[in-house]
Amino acid sequence: MGSTNMSYLNPKTVTLIGIPGLEHVQFWIGFPFLGICLVALLGNIFLLIIIPTERSLHQPMYIFLAVLAATDLGLCVAIAPKMLAIFWFGSYSMAFDACLTQLFFIHALQGMESGILLAMAFDRYVAICDPLRHTSILTPSFLVQTVLMVATRAIVLVGILPILLKQLRLFQSVVIVHSYCEHMAVVKLAAEDVHINKSYGLFVAFAILGFDMIFVFISYFLIFQAVFRLPQKEARLKAFNTCTAHIVIFLEFYILAFFSFFSHRFAYVSPYTHILLSTIYLLVPPALNPIVYGVKSKEIRRRVDQICILKPYIQK
């Protein structure tokens, strides 16, 4: 039992250690992460209340934003409870099947978020480059089909990841150097050939994140071409202003996503840096998205004011 070459056959549980190298301050690190989660939960719940009830927001961009808010809520619920339990209560153990379930939901919701960002970029492209056909192209049925396609793509492609992991029998360790179950972190535990797992993980990343990023860039290349052809400066600024919220969300999502992805596979980054940034990548966008759109949208700001400030006075 004291051998360092211990291996594990079909482990029933795994151990998440949180943030290696920062175990002595994990308790305090949990508080800012809790604050981020509360902002994300509150902001996205507000969006899910405001968008369906405000008729002026029944537009494709805001419908996609509502789907994005639901996805962000799912990410917070999938990550935060176990992560905070590790930081505050030392709840390191997790059933292997529960770990695979968490892994599936995290990566599937990431894939859905990426797809929704692509759909929002397409909405901005049609609104600016072909405004007369905007309502005829982005019909309610088109929006439903788009959301279903985005969800189906993420569920099917990501769903194979835990299935492949479940085929592995022999593990060299059951200690996951992370604060949540992530695909490559689990793959690295295996004592078997994992080329298929790594290759398929790369394929999923590029089939979802890579594909979406390329087409978002193409959309904005065409948008900027159309904007800079406008004769008046005011018209150019107005057109560009309709895209700024989406550009901010797109950049923060993909920059953090690709740093997290490549640092786990190709680059040497200290474990605690990688884990902190990968956790920030998953939790900060859900907190920022409602803030960015709340600042940019007068309708959302007005409804938030009514909910938080005016309604109590009206009731009096």
C-alpha positions in Angstrom: 0.0 0.0 0.0 2.9 2.3 0.5 4.2 1.9 -3.0 4.4 5.1 -5.0 3.5 3.1 -8.1 -0.1 2.5 -6.9 -2.7 2.3 -9.6 -6.5 2.3 -9.3 -8.9 0.0 -11.1 -12.3 1.5 -11.9 -12.2 4.1 -9.1 -15.5 5.0 -7.5 -14.4 8.4 -6.2 -11.9 11.1 -7.1 -10.4 13.8 -5.0 -10.4 17.5 -6.0 -7.7 19.4 -4.2 -8.8 22.9 -5.2 -5.9 25.3 -6.1 -2.5 23.6 -5.6 0.0 25.8 -3.9 -2.7 28.0 -2.5 -4.4 25.6 -0.1 -3.5 27.8 2.8 -5.5 30.8 1.3 -8.2 28.9 -0.5 -10.7 29.7 2.3 -10.2 33.5 1.6 -10.2 33.0 -2.2 -13.7 31.5 -1.9 -15.2 34.9 -0.9 -14.4 36.8 -4.1 -15.6 33.8 -6.1 -18.8 33.8 -4.1 -19.2 37.5 -4.8 -18.7 36.9 -8.5 -21.3 34.0 -8.4 -23.9 36.2 -6.6 -23.4 39.0 -9.2 -23.8 36.4 -12.0 -26.9 34.8 -10.4 -28.6 38.2 -9.6 -27.7 39.7 -13.0 -28.9 36.8 -15.1 -32.0 36.3 -13.1 -32.9 39.9 -13.7 -32.3 39.4 -17.4 -34.6 36.3 -17.4 -37.3 38.4 -15.7 -36.9 41.5 -17.7 -36.6 40.2 -21.3 -39.8 38.1 -21.4 -41.9 40.8 -19.7 -40.6 43.9 -21.6 -42.2 43.9 -25.1 -39.5 46.3 -26.5 -36.9 43.6 -25.8 -38.7 40.9 -27.8 -36.0 41.2 -30.5 -33.5 38.5 -31.7 -30.5 40.0 -29.9 -32.3 40.1 -26.5 -33.9 36.6 -27.0 -30.3 35.3 -27.6 -29.2 37.2 -24.5 -31.9 35.5 -22.5 -30.6 32.1 -23.6 -27.1 33.2 -22.8 -28.3 34.2 -19.3 -29.9 30.8 -18.8 -26.6 29.2 -19.9 -24.6 31.4 -17.5 -26.9 30.4 -14.6 -26.3 26.8 -15.4 -22.5 27.3 -15.4 -22.6 28.9 -12.0 -24.8 26.2 -10.6 -22.5 23.5 -12.1 -19.3 24.9 -10.7 -19.8 27.0 -7.6 -21.3 24.7 -5.0 -18.6 22.0 -5.1 -15.8 24.5 -5.5 -16.9 26.5 -2.5 -17.4 23.3 -0.5 -13.8 22.5 -1.2 -12.5 25.9 -0.3 -14.6 26.3 2.9 -15.5 22.8 4.2 -12.7 20.6 2.9 -15.1 18.5 0.9 -12.5 17.1 -1.5 -14.1 13.7 -2.3 -16.5 13.3 -5.3 -18.0 10.3 -6.9 -16.4 9.5 -10.2 -19.8 9.4 -12.0 -20.7 12.8 -10.4 -17.3 14.1 -11.7 -18.1 13.0 -15.2 -21.6 14.6 -14.9 -20.1 17.9 -13.8 -17.6 17.7 -16.6 -20.4 17.2 -19.2 -22.5 20.1 -18.0 -19.5 22.5 -17.8 -18.3 21.7 -21.3 -21.7 21.5 -22.8 -22.8 24.8 -21.4 -19.5 26.3 -22.6 -20.3 25.0 -26.1 -23.8 26.5 -25.9 -22.4 29.8 -24.8 -20.0 29.9 -27.8 -22.8 29.0 -30.2 -25.1 31.7 -28.8 -22.3 34.3 -29.2 -22.1 33.2 -32.9 -25.8 33.6 -33.3 -25.7 37.1 -31.8 -22.9 38.0 -34.2 -25.1 36.8 -37.1 -27.9 38.9 -35.8 -25.6 42.0 -35.8 -24.4 41.1 -39.3 -28.0 41.0 -40.7 -29.1 44.1 -38.8 -26.2 46.2 -40.2 -25.5 44.7 -43.6 -29.0 43.8 -44.6 -31.4 45.7 -42.3 -34.4 45.5 -44.6 -34.5 41.7 -44.4 -33.7 41.5 -40.6 -37.2 40.6 -39.5 -37.8 38.3 -42.4 -34.6 36.3 -41.8 -34.5 36.2 -38.0 -38.1 35.0 -37.5 -39.3 33.4 -34.3 -39.0 29.9 -35.9 -35.5 30.7 -37.0 -34.5 31.7 -33.5 -36.0 28.5 -32.0 -34.2 26.3 -34.6 -30.9 28.1 -34.0 -31.1 27.6 -30.2 -32.0 24.0 -30.7 -29.1 23.4 -33.1 -26.7 25.1 -30.7 -27.9 23.0 -27.8 -27.9 19.7 -29.9 -24.4 20.3 -31.2 -23.0 20.9 -27.7 -24.8 18.0 -26.1 -23.9 15.5 -28.8 -20.2 16.5 -29.2 -19.5 17.0 -25.5 -21.6 13.9 -24.5 -19.0 11.6 -26.0 -16.3 12.9 -23.7 -17.6 11.3 -20.5 -18.5 8.1 -22.5 -14.8 7.8 -23.6 -13.6 8.5 -20.1 -15.9 5.9 -18.7 -14.1 3.3 -21.0 -10.8 3.9 -19.1 -10.3 1.3 -16.4 -6.8 1.9 -14.9 -5.8 5.2 -13.3 -2.4 6.2 -11.9 -4.1 8.6 -9.5 -7.5 9.7 -8.3 -6.3 13.2 -7.3 -7.6 15.9 -9.7 -5.4 19.0 -9.5 -8.3 21.3 -10.0 -11.3 22.9 -8.2 -13.8 21.3 -10.6 -13.9 18.3 -13.0 -12.4 19.3 -16.3 -11.8 17.0 -19.3 -8.0 17.2 -19.6 -7.6 17.1 -15.8 -9.4 13.7 -15.7 -7.6 12.4 -18.8 -4.2 13.1 -17.1 -5.1 10.6 -14.3 -5.3 7.6 -16.7 -2.6 5.0 -16.7 -3.8 3.8 -20.2 -3.4 5.1 -23.7 -5.5 8.2 -23.9 -4.6 9.4 -27.5 -8.3 8.9 -28.5 -9.5 11.0 -25.5 -6.9 13.8 -26.2 -7.6 13.8 -30.0 -11.4 13.9 -29.6 -11.1 16.6 -26.9 -9.1 18.7 -29.5 -11.7 18.0 -32.1 -14.6 19.1 -29.9 -12.7 22.3 -29.0 -12.0 23.3 -32.6 -15.4 22.0 -33.8 -17.2 24.3 -31.4 -14.9 27.1 -30.2 -12.7 27.2 -33.2 -15.6 27.1 -35.7 -17.6 29.7 -33.9 -14.7 32.1 -33.5 -13.8 31.9 -37.2 -17.3 32.8 -38.2 -17.7 35.5 -35.6 -14.5 37.1 -37.0 -15.9 36.8 -40.6 -19.2 38.4 -39.4 -17.4 41.3 -37.9 -15.1 41.7 -40.9 -18.2 42.1 -43.1 -19.8 44.4 -40.5 -16.8 46.7 -40.3 -16.7 46.8 -44.1 -20.3 47.9 -44.2 -19.9 50.4 -41.3 -16.9 52.2 -42.8 -18.7 52.5 -46.1 -21.4 54.6 -44.5 -21.1 58.3 -45.6 -21.9 60.0 -42.3 -19.7 59.7 -39.1 -22.8 59.7 -36.9 -24.3 56.8 -38.8 -21.0 54.9 -38.5 -20.8 55.5 -34.7 -24.5 54.5 -34.3 -24.0 51.3 -36.2 -20.8 50.4 -34.3 -22.4 51.2 -31.0 -25.0 48.5 -31.5 -22.1 46.0 -31.6 -19.9 47.1 -28.7 -21.6 45.0 -26.0 -21.4 41.9 -28.1 -17.7 42.6 -29.0 -16.8 43.0 -25.3 -18.5 39.7 -24.3 -17.0 37.9 -27.4 -13.4 39.0 -26.6 -13.5 38.2 -22.9 -15.0 34.8 -23.5 -12.7 33.6 -26.3 -9.5 35.1 -24.9 -9.9 33.4 -21.6 -11.2 30.2 -23.2 -8.2 29.7 -25.5 -5.7 30.6 -22.7 -7.3 28.0 -20.5 -7.5 25.4 -23.3 -3.9 25.8 -24.6 -2.2 26.2 -21.2 -3.6 22.8 -20.2 -2.2 21.1 -23.3 0.8 22.8 -24.8 2.2 25.6 -22.5 3.8 25.4 -19.1 1.9 27.5 -16.7 2.0 27.1 -12.9 -0.9 24.9 -11.8 -2.4 27.6 -9.5 -2.2 30.2 -12.3 -4.0 27.9 -14.7 -6.7 26.9 -12.3 -7.4 30.4 -11.1 -7.6 31.7 -14.7 -9.7 28.8 -15.9 -12.1 29.3 -13.0 -12.2 33.1 -13.7 -12.9 32.2 -17.4 -16.0 30.2 -16.3 -17.4 32.5 -13.7 -16.5 36.1 -14.7 -18.3 36.1 -18.1 -21.6 35.1 -16.5 -21.1 38.0 -14.1 -20.0 40.5 -16.7 -22.6 39.7 -19.4 -25.6 41.2 -17.6 -23.6 44.3 -16.6 -22.3 44.9 -20.1 -25.8 44.6 -21.7 -27.4 46.5 -18.7 -25.0 49.4 -19.3 -25.6 49.4 -23.1 -29.4 48.9 -23.1 -31.7 51.7 -21.9 -34.7 49.4 -21.8 -32.9 47.0 -19.4 -31.6 49.8 -17.2 -35.1 51.3 -17.0 -36.7 48.0 -16.0 -34.0 47.3 -13.4 -34.7 50.8 -11.9 -38.4 50.0 -11.8 -37.8 46.7 -10.0 -35.2 48.0 -7.6 -36.2 51.6 -6.9 -39.6 52.7 -8.2 -41.8 49.7 -7.3 -41.5 50.1 -3.6 -42.5 53.8 -3.8 -45.4 52.9 -6.1 -46.7 50.4 -3.5 -46.5 53.0 -0.8 
